[in-house]
Amino acid sequence: MAENCLKKILDDEGLTQTKLSWATGVSIGTINKVCRGKRTPSPRIVSLLLKGLQKLAEKEYKQESIFPRIRIK
């Protein structure tokens, strides 16, 4: 499974997996599995999570800083 920093960023920003789910339309179960490293997200899910995180945190995050081993086109 792919390593990622999603859980750490959510914690640092004071955001919940539920809020991210509402903002992205990605299920809480999927977000939870990604946070725990139990699932490698597809490029589409990575894109949705990144956009939702940026909206909620009001910060610019780069895909490589959250999902360093996943390449999206």
Backbone as CSV, one residue per row, in Angstrom:
resi,resn,N_x,N_y,N_z,CA_x,CA_y,CA_z,C_x,C_y,C_z
1,MET,0.836,-1.187,0.000,0.000,0.000,0.000,0.880,1.249,0.000
2,ALA,0.324,2.317,-0.509,1.086,3.560,-0.634,1.164,4.310,0.684
3,GLU,2.355,4.801,0.975,2.530,5.665,2.134,1.946,7.025,1.805
4,ASN,1.371,7.663,2.829,0.853,9.002,2.616,0.843,9.763,3.934
5,CYS,0.630,11.060,3.842,0.621,11.951,5.008,-0.771,12.491,5.298
6,LEU,-1.802,11.870,4.736,-3.153,12.409,4.873,-3.589,12.503,6.324
7,LYS,-3.400,11.464,7.113,-3.825,11.486,8.512,-3.119,12.604,9.280
8,LYS,-1.825,12.738,9.076,-1.064,13.782,9.768,-1.568,15.173,9.400
9,ILE,-1.838,15.385,8.126,-2.318,16.698,7.687,-3.705,16.978,8.254
10,LEU,-4.572,15.989,8.243,-5.901,16.185,8.844,-5.764,16.561,10.314
11,ASP,-4.912,15.841,11.039,-4.684,16.140,12.457,-4.112,17.543,12.639
12,ASP,-3.106,17.890,11.844,-2.460,19.207,11.943,-3.444,20.341,11.661
13,GLU,-4.370,20.112,10.734,-5.342,21.140,10.350,-6.586,21.137,11.239
14,GLY,-6.690,20.150,12.121,-7.871,20.048,12.977,-9.115,19.617,12.207
15,LEU,-8.904,18.843,11.155,-10.006,18.369,10.321,-10.293,16.906,10.611
16,THR,-11.522,16.513,10.362,-11.903,15.117,10.556,-12.057,14.422,9.206
17,GLN,-12.013,13.114,9.266,-12.260,12.335,8.062,-13.688,12.570,7.580
18,THR,-14.612,12.780,8.490,-16.003,13.050,8.126,-16.125,14.351,7.342
19,LYS,-15.470,15.409,7.802,-15.509,16.687,7.076,-14.916,16.536,5.681
20,LEU,-13.816,15.801,5.589,-13.197,15.590,4.283,-14.130,14.788,3.379
21,SER,-14.820,13.830,3.944,-15.780,13.036,3.175,-16.894,13.922,2.629
22,TRP,-17.440,14.785,3.460,-18.501,15.696,3.008,-18.007,16.618,1.898
23,ALA,-16.776,17.094,2.030,-16.231,18.046,1.058,-15.875,17.398,-0.276
24,THR,-15.643,16.097,-0.263,-15.150,15.419,-1.463,-16.127,14.449,-2.103
25,GLY,-17.063,13.942,-1.324,-17.941,12.892,-1.825,-17.300,11.517,-1.772
26,VAL,-16.100,11.429,-1.205,-15.405,10.149,-1.026,-15.891,9.554,0.296
27,SER,-16.198,8.279,0.311,-16.753,7.670,1.519,-15.765,7.730,2.687
28,ILE,-16.331,7.792,3.883,-15.510,7.799,5.096,-14.673,6.526,5.166
29,GLY,-15.259,5.411,4.763,-14.522,4.145,4.778,-13.278,4.184,3.905
30,THR,-13.413,4.761,2.729,-12.263,4.888,1.828,-11.218,5.817,2.426
31,ILE,-11.654,6.956,2.945,-10.709,7.898,3.552,-9.997,7.246,4.728
32,ASN,-10.726,6.503,5.532,-10.129,5.830,6.686,-9.081,4.822,6.239
33,LYS,-9.381,4.044,5.221,-8.412,3.058,4.723,-7.172,3.739,4.151
34,VAL,-7.364,4.856,3.467,-6.217,5.596,2.922,-5.366,6.135,4.069
35,CYS,-6.012,6.719,5.080,-5.281,7.267,6.235,-4.475,6.197,6.959
36,ARG,-5.017,4.993,7.040,-4.327,3.907,7.737,-3.349,3.149,6.847
37,GLY,-3.260,3.551,5.587,-2.339,2.873,4.672,-2.836,1.527,4.214
38,LYS,-4.120,1.273,4.344,-4.697,-0.010,3.951,-5.205,-0.012,2.520
39,ARG,-5.214,1.175,1.908,-5.680,1.277,0.524,-4.870,2.327,-0.209
40,THR,-4.489,1.979,-1.433,-3.830,2.934,-2.304,-4.928,3.612,-3.117
41,PRO,-5.066,4.929,-2.982,-6.141,5.606,-3.709,-5.841,5.720,-5.197
42,SER,-6.895,5.665,-5.982,-6.749,5.864,-7.426,-6.402,7.329,-7.683
43,PRO,-5.894,7.632,-8.871,-5.608,9.035,-9.197,-6.835,9.939,-9.033
44,ARG,-8.019,9.435,-9.357,-9.251,10.217,-9.200,-9.510,10.542,-7.737
45,ILE,-9.350,9.558,-6.855,-9.561,9.772,-5.425,-8.506,10.736,-4.888
46,VAL,-7.262,10.587,-5.304,-6.198,11.509,-4.886,-6.582,12.938,-5.246
47,SER,-7.055,13.132,-6.462,-7.439,14.460,-6.914,-8.585,15.028,-6.074
48,LEU,-9.602,14.221,-5.806,-10.733,14.665,-4.981,-10.286,15.013,-3.563
49,LEU,-9.456,14.162,-2.974,-8.988,14.409,-1.604,-8.145,15.674,-1.539
50,LEU,-7.295,15.866,-2.516,-6.443,17.050,-2.551,-7.275,18.326,-2.666
51,LYS,-8.237,18.345,-3.568,-9.103,19.518,-3.736,-9.916,19.795,-2.475
52,GLY,-10.457,18.733,-1.872,-11.237,18.908,-0.652,-10.391,19.414,0.502
53,LEU,-9.206,18.877,0.633,-8.296,19.306,1.693,-7.906,20.766,1.522
54,GLN,-7.605,21.160,0.306,-7.233,22.546,0.042,-8.386,23.496,0.356
55,LYS,-9.597,23.089,0.021,-10.775,23.919,0.298,-10.999,24.063,1.803
56,LEU,-10.956,22.951,2.512,-11.217,22.973,3.956,-10.118,23.689,4.737
57,ALA,-8.875,23.458,4.361,-7.741,24.034,5.096,-7.404,25.442,4.631
58,GLU,-7.959,25.804,3.477,-7.652,27.100,2.874,-6.143,27.294,2.699
59,LYS,-5.512,26.214,2.258,-4.080,26.193,1.982,-3.846,25.466,0.676
60,GLU,-2.731,25.763,0.081,-2.332,25.071,-1.144,-1.459,23.877,-0.765
61,TYR,-1.943,22.696,-1.037,-1.163,21.475,-0.806,-0.799,20.878,-2.157
62,LYS,0.389,20.349,-2.239,0.838,19.663,-3.444,0.589,18.168,-3.275
63,GLN,0.199,17.544,-4.360,-0.086,16.114,-4.341,1.120,15.323,-3.838
64,GLU,2.311,15.732,-4.253,3.523,15.000,-3.885,3.804,15.057,-2.387
65,SER,3.330,16.104,-1.719,3.586,16.211,-0.278,2.641,15.340,0.549
66,ILE,1.519,14.950,-0.036,0.560,14.102,0.683,0.684,12.649,0.236
67,PHE,0.778,12.457,-1.057,0.876,11.120,-1.650,2.144,11.052,-2.491
68,PRO,3.303,10.938,-1.863,4.571,11.026,-2.598,4.821,9.910,-3.606
69,ARG,4.194,8.782,-3.445,4.475,7.658,-4.339,3.409,7.435,-5.393
70,ILE,2.417,8.304,-5.433,1.351,8.179,-6.417,1.521,9.271,-7.448
71,ARG,1.536,8.893,-8.708,1.680,9.860,-9.791,0.339,10.004,-10.491
72,ILE,-0.109,11.242,-10.615,-1.319,11.494,-11.385,-0.954,12.358,-12.577
73,LYS,-1.665,12.180,-13.655,-1.356,12.900,-14.890,-2.153,14.174,-14.965
